[in-house]
Amino acid sequence: MQRRKFGKFDFEVSLLGFGCMRLPTVAEPAPDSEVGDIDQEKAISMLRYAIDQGVNYIDTAYNYHGGKSEVLVGKALADGYREKAYLATKLPVWHVNCEEDGDRLLNEQLEKLATDWIDMYLLHALNKGSWNDKVLKYNLLSFLDRAKADGRIKYAGFSFHDDLDTFKEIVDAYDWDFCQIQLNYMDQNYQAGTEGLKYAAEKGLAVVIMEPLRGGRLVKNIPDEIQAVWDQAPIKRTPAEWAFRWLTNFPEVTVILSGMGKMEEVQENIKTMTDAAPNSLTETELELINRVQQIYNERTRVKCTDCRYCLPCPQGVEIPRVFSILNHASVYNVMDEGKWQYKALLDKGTDASQCVQCGSCESLCPQNLEIIKYLEEAHAALT
C-alpha cells in the first residue's frame, strides 16, 4: 500500500482510505442492534482486512448509516486495531445551534467510537451558508482549538461542497491541517475541483478525496461507447482502476476515500493503490480519460451522487431514486425501463409529483442541485 505525507506533517497515511458510508447491510436488522442494519460481521472483517493490508485511514461521520457507522467503526477498531489506524470523523454542523453544541456532539462521538481521541476531525459538508450561519456564528473554530488543546482531536479539517471562491475563503480563514473535497475525472471544474486541490496543497494542507467514483456512477452499467474507449488502452484496467489512477496521478492528493461495501472492492482497490504513482499516466491514457468524460457529460441529466442528505423529504418523495432512474434511463438509453421503474414510485405516492416546492432538500444538498426543477423535468420525462 502506497503512503503519502499528510500535508505539512512528518507522518504518512495510506493512499487508500476506507470510507464508512456504504458498508454492507442486512435486510432485517435485529430490533436491539447497536449497529442498525449494518452487517456487523462482514463490515468488521472488511475493515480489519484493509488495515492488515496497510490501509491506515478510516473515515466515518456522525450521520452515516443513520448514526450507526461510528458505533460499527468503534467495534472494528477494538482488539488493538485503534492504534493501527488514523480515525477520521465529522462534526454535523447542521446540529449546532449554540456554542456548547460542538463539545456536546464531539463527546457523544468519542463515546460511540469507544475512543479517547479522534485523529482527523472535520467540520462536515461546509458551504457558504453553514460557514456563516454555523461555523462563524457559533465560534466553531475556537471549539476546534480547544478540542486540539485538550487532546480530544489531533488534526482539524473540513469537508466541502460549494463553489471555488467559497473554498478559498474557508481555506484562508483558519490554520487548517487538512481538507476533504469531492473530485473525480467528471468533476475537474466542479466545486473545489483541481484548482482547489492545488490551492489547498500549496497552503500545506493534506487533501483527502471523496466521491472518486461519483457514487459508483463511473463503474456501473458502462455504456458500450465508453467501454470501447477503455478497450483502446494499451494497458487494460477496470473502470474503477482508471478513476482511481486519474486521482493518484496528482501528487497533491493525500488520501482517496472509497466507500467499499464488498470485500472484492476492498481487494481490488488495495491492488490498484500498490503501484499507482504520481505523474505516471501517459498522454495517451489521459486523452482516453478525457474522452470518457466527454461522453458522460453528453449523457448525464442530474449530477446526483446519492449521498441522501436531502432525505427524508417532508412529502415522502424518493429524491435520489427519482434522479437515479432518470440518469440511468438517459445515460444508458433505456427510457422504457426508466418509465417502468418510475411507475413503482407513482404507485407508492413517492414520485416527483408529490413535491410541494418547500425547498428543504435544496438547502441540504451538498451538490447545490436545483432539486425542484430537476424533479419537474424527471416527472415529465418518465411519465
SVG drawing of the C-alpha trace seen along z (x, -y; Angstrom):
<svg xmlns="http://www.w3.org/2000/svg" viewBox="-50 -35 58 47">
<polyline fill="none" stroke="black" stroke-width="0.4" points="0.0,0.0 1.4,-3.3 1.6,-6.1 1.8,-9.8 2.9,-12.6 0.0,-14.1 0.4,-17.7 2.9,-19.7 3.2,-17.0 6.0,-14.4 3.9,-11.2 2.4,-9.3 -1.1,-7.9 -2.2,-5.2 -3.2,-6.4 -6.4,-4.4 -8.8,-5.5 -11.7,-3.3 -15.0,-5.4 -17.7,-4.0 -20.8,-5.5 -21.7,-2.4 -20.9,0.6 -22.6,3.9 -26.1,4.2 -28.6,6.9 -32.2,6.9 -33.8,7.4 -31.7,6.0 -32.4,7.1 -34.6,4.7 -31.9,4.2 -29.0,4.0 -26.4,1.4 -25.3,1.0 -28.7,0.8 -28.8,2.5 -25.0,2.8 -23.9,6.3 -21.5,6.2 -19.6,9.4 -18.9,8.5 -18.1,4.8 -15.7,5.5 -14.0,8.3 -13.6,5.8 -12.2,3.0 -9.7,5.2 -8.6,6.9 -7.9,3.5 -5.9,2.4 -4.0,5.6 -3.1,4.9 -1.8,1.4 -4.8,-0.9 -4.5,-3.2 -7.0,-5.9 -10.6,-5.1 -13.3,-7.8 -16.8,-7.9 -19.3,-10.6 -22.0,-11.3 -24.8,-10.7 -23.6,-7.7 -25.8,-4.7 -28.4,-6.5 -25.9,-7.4 -24.7,-3.8 -21.5,-3.9 -19.5,-5.4 -20.6,-2.6 -19.6,0.0 -16.2,-1.6 -15.6,-1.7 -16.2,2.0 -14.0,2.7 -11.1,0.7 -11.2,2.8 -8.7,5.6 -5.6,3.5 -6.8,2.0 -7.3,-1.5 -3.6,-2.0 -3.0,-0.8 -5.2,-3.4 -5.8,-7.1 -9.5,-7.7 -11.5,-10.5 -15.0,-11.6 -17.0,-14.8 -18.9,-17.3 -22.5,-17.6 -22.6,-21.4 -26.3,-21.4 -27.0,-20.2 -25.0,-23.1 -27.4,-25.7 -25.3,-27.1 -21.6,-27.4 -21.9,-24.4 -23.1,-22.0 -19.6,-21.4 -18.4,-20.0 -21.6,-18.0 -21.5,-16.4 -17.8,-15.6 -18.1,-13.9 -21.0,-11.9 -18.9,-10.8 -16.0,-9.8 -18.4,-7.6 -19.9,-6.0 -16.4,-5.3 -15.2,-3.9 -12.0,-6.0 -10.4,-8.9 -9.3,-10.8 -10.1,-11.3 -7.1,-11.8 -8.7,-13.7 -11.8,-15.8 -13.7,-17.6 -16.4,-20.2 -18.8,-18.4 -20.0,-19.5 -19.2,-23.2 -20.8,-25.6 -21.3,-29.4 -24.4,-29.1 -23.1,-26.7 -19.8,-28.6 -21.5,-31.9 -24.6,-30.6 -22.9,-27.9 -19.1,-27.9 -18.7,-31.7 -21.9,-32.4 -21.2,-29.7 -17.3,-30.1 -16.6,-26.6 -13.1,-27.5 -12.4,-28.3 -14.0,-25.0 -11.5,-23.2 -8.7,-25.0 -10.0,-23.8 -10.5,-20.2 -7.0,-20.1 -5.5,-21.6 -7.2,-19.1 -6.3,-16.1 -9.8,-15.1 -8.8,-15.7 -5.3,-15.7 -5.9,-17.4 -8.6,-19.8 -10.1,-19.9 -13.3,-20.4 -15.2,-18.7 -16.6,-20.9 -19.4,-21.3 -19.7,-24.7 -18.0,-26.9 -14.3,-27.5 -14.3,-31.1 -16.0,-29.9 -13.5,-27.1 -10.6,-29.5 -12.2,-31.8 -12.6,-28.9 -9.0,-27.7 -7.6,-31.1 -9.7,-31.8 -8.0,-29.3 -4.9,-27.3 -6.3,-24.1 -4.4,-20.8 -6.3,-19.2 -9.5,-19.4 -11.7,-16.9 -13.1,-17.6 -15.1,-15.9 -13.0,-15.1 -13.0,-12.7 -12.4,-12.9 -16.0,-14.1 -15.7,-16.9 -12.4,-18.6 -14.0,-22.0 -16.9,-21.3 -16.9,-22.7 -13.3,-23.0 -12.1,-21.0 -8.5,-20.6 -7.7,-24.2 -8.9,-23.9 -6.9,-20.8 -3.7,-22.6 -4.6,-25.8 -5.0,-23.8 -1.9,-21.7 0.2,-24.9 -1.0,-26.1 0.4,-23.0 -3.0,-21.2 -3.3,-17.5 -6.1,-16.9 -8.5,-14.0 -10.6,-13.0 -14.2,-11.8 -16.5,-10.6 -13.7,-9.3 -16.2,-7.1 -19.0,-9.6 -21.2,-7.4 -20.4,-4.4 -21.7,-6.0 -18.3,-5.6 -18.1,-1.8 -21.7,-0.5 -23.5,0.3 -20.8,-1.1 -22.2,-2.2 -20.8,-0.5 -19.2,-3.6 -17.4,-4.3 -16.2,-0.7 -15.0,-1.0 -12.7,-3.9 -11.3,-1.9 -10.7,1.0 -8.4,-1.2 -5.9,-1.5 -2.6,0.4 -2.9,1.5 -6.3,3.0 -7.9,1.7 -11.3,1.8 -13.3,-1.5 -12.7,-1.8 -8.9,-1.5 -9.0,-4.2 -10.9,-6.5 -8.5,-5.9 -5.4,-6.2 -6.6,-9.6 -6.6,-10.8 -3.3,-9.2 -1.7,-10.9 -1.9,-14.2 1.0,-14.5 -1.2,-16.9 -3.7,-14.1 -3.0,-12.7 -5.8,-10.1 -8.5,-8.8 -11.6,-7.6 -13.6,-4.7 -17.0,-3.7 -16.4,0.0 -19.4,2.4 -17.9,5.7 -14.7,7.5 -13.9,7.8 -13.9,4.0 -11.5,3.7 -9.2,6.2 -9.3,4.5 -8.7,1.1 -5.8,2.2 -4.2,3.8 -4.7,0.6 -3.0,-1.5 0.1,0.6 1.7,-1.0 -0.4,-4.0 2.3,-6.6 2.0,-10.4 2.5,-11.6 2.5,-8.0 -0.3,-8.2 0.8,-8.7 -0.6,-11.4 -2.5,-8.7 -4.1,-7.4 -5.1,-10.9 -6.6,-11.5 -8.7,-8.3 -10.0,-9.5 -10.9,-12.9 -12.8,-11.2 -14.8,-9.2 -15.6,-12.4 -16.9,-14.0 -19.2,-11.0 -20.6,-11.0 -21.2,-14.8 -23.2,-14.4 -25.5,-11.8 -25.9,-12.6 -29.0,-14.6 -28.7,-15.2 -25.3,-15.3 -26.6,-13.5 -24.2,-11.3 -26.9,-9.6 -25.4,-10.9 -29.0,-11.1 -28.6,-14.3 -31.8,-15.5 -33.8,-12.8 -36.3,-12.5 -38.5,-14.6 -41.4,-16.0 -43.7,-14.8 -42.1,-11.4 -40.5,-12.0 -37.7,-9.5 -35.5,-12.2 -32.2,-10.2 -34.3,-7.3 -36.1,-9.7 -32.8,-11.1 -31.2,-7.6 -34.0,-6.4 -33.8,-9.4 -30.0,-9.3 -29.9,-5.5 -32.5,-5.9 -30.8,-8.8 -27.2,-7.7 -27.9,-4.1 -30.7,-4.9 -33.3,-2.7 -36.2,-5.1 -38.8,-2.3 -37.1,-0.7 -36.9,-4.0 -40.7,-4.5 -41.3,-1.0 -39.2,-1.7 -40.7,-5.1 -44.2,-3.6 -43.3,-1.9 -42.8,-5.3 -46.1,-6.5 -47.9,-3.6 -46.4,-4.3 -47.0,-8.0 -43.3,-8.8 -42.8,-10.2 -41.7,-13.7 -45.3,-14.9 -45.6,-14.9 -43.1,-17.8 -44.7,-21.0 -41.5,-23.0 -40.8,-23.7 -37.1,-23.8 -35.9,-21.9 -34.0,-19.4 -32.1,-22.2 -30.8,-23.7 -29.3,-20.3 -27.9,-19.2 -24.1,-19.1 -24.1,-19.4 -26.3,-22.5 -28.6,-20.9 -31.8,-22.7 -33.7,-19.7 -37.2,-21.2 -36.5,-22.0 -34.9,-18.5 -37.9,-16.8 -40.3,-18.5 -38.1,-17.5 -37.8,-13.9 -41.6,-13.6 -42.2,-14.9 -39.6,-12.6 -40.7,-9.5 -44.5,-9.7"/>
</svg>
